[in-house]
Amino acid sequence: MEINRITNSSEMIKIEIKDESSAIIGRASLFLIFNDLHIEPYGLMEDVFVEEKYRGCGYGKQLVGEIITIAQEKKCYKLVAQSRYSKPKVHELYKKFGFKEHGLNFRIDF
């Protein structure tokens, strides 16, 4: 048996929201991931964050909406979002956009 390592490139798009002083108050990233099962990439929404004092002002909604728009423009066949169990408000936001709970997420910290 032989295992071959093949490297494919992916793309990361980061968006930011800044306040009047140009300080970043919110951010999100979209990773476009390519695989052999589809011609189109799938999107992974990651690192959605709004500074605590700006939460509840609609910035998270703007960030998620923009990531969805970009994923559609990039012709992603799906968009995946991750969240910790301890973030029910984030889960509700994602559900408002049409995300559904799907599967389990596993990780190893190194």
C-alpha positions in Angstrom: 0.0 0.0 0.0 1.2 3.5 -0.8 -0.1 6.8 0.6 0.4 9.8 -1.5 0.3 13.4 -0.3 -1.4 15.8 -2.7 -1.6 19.5 -1.8 -4.5 21.6 -3.0 -4.7 25.3 -2.4 -7.7 26.9 -0.6 -8.6 30.5 -0.2 -9.3 32.6 2.9 -11.4 35.8 2.8 -11.4 37.9 6.0 -13.9 40.6 6.6 -13.8 43.3 9.3 -16.0 46.0 10.8 -14.2 49.0 12.2 -15.4 51.8 14.4 -14.8 55.6 13.9 -11.2 55.3 15.1 -10.5 52.4 12.7 -10.3 49.9 15.6 -11.6 46.5 14.5 -14.8 45.7 16.4 -15.8 42.6 14.5 -14.4 40.0 12.1 -15.2 36.8 10.3 -13.4 34.5 7.9 -14.5 32.4 5.0 -12.3 29.5 3.9 -13.0 28.1 0.5 -12.1 24.4 0.5 -11.8 22.3 -2.6 -12.1 18.5 -2.7 -12.5 15.8 -5.3 -16.2 15.2 -4.7 -17.4 18.5 -6.2 -16.3 20.9 -8.8 -17.3 23.8 -6.6 -15.7 24.6 -3.3 -17.5 24.5 0.1 -17.2 27.3 2.5 -16.2 27.2 6.2 -17.2 30.2 8.2 -14.7 30.7 11.0 -13.6 33.2 13.6 -16.9 35.1 13.8 -16.2 37.6 16.6 -17.6 40.9 17.8 -16.1 42.9 20.7 -18.2 42.5 23.8 -19.3 46.1 24.1 -20.6 46.0 20.5 -22.6 42.8 20.9 -26.3 43.0 20.4 -25.9 45.9 17.9 -26.4 43.8 14.7 -22.7 43.6 13.8 -22.7 39.8 14.1 -25.7 39.7 11.8 -23.8 41.9 9.3 -20.7 39.7 9.4 -22.6 36.4 8.9 -24.7 37.9 6.1 -21.6 39.1 4.3 -19.9 35.7 4.6 -23.1 34.1 3.1 -23.1 36.5 0.2 -19.4 35.9 -0.5 -19.9 32.1 -0.3 -22.8 32.4 -2.8 -20.7 34.6 -5.1 -17.9 32.0 -5.0 -20.4 29.3 -6.0 -19.9 27.3 -2.8 -22.2 24.2 -2.8 -22.5 24.5 1.0 -21.4 26.7 3.9 -20.4 25.2 7.2 -20.4 27.1 10.5 -19.0 25.9 13.8 -19.8 27.0 17.3 -19.1 25.9 20.8 -22.0 24.4 22.9 -21.6 27.4 25.3 -22.7 29.9 22.7 -26.5 29.6 22.4 -27.0 33.2 21.2 -24.6 32.4 18.3 -26.6 29.3 17.5 -29.8 31.2 17.3 -28.2 33.8 15.0 -27.0 31.0 12.7 -30.5 29.4 12.7 -32.1 32.7 11.7 -30.0 32.6 8.5 -31.1 29.1 7.8 -28.2 27.0 9.2 -29.3 23.7 10.6 -27.6 21.5 13.1 -25.8 18.8 11.2 -23.5 16.1 12.6 -20.8 16.4 15.2 -17.6 18.4 15.3 -14.4 16.7 16.6 -11.1 18.3 17.3 -7.6 17.6 18.6 -5.6 20.4 20.2 -1.8 20.3 19.6 
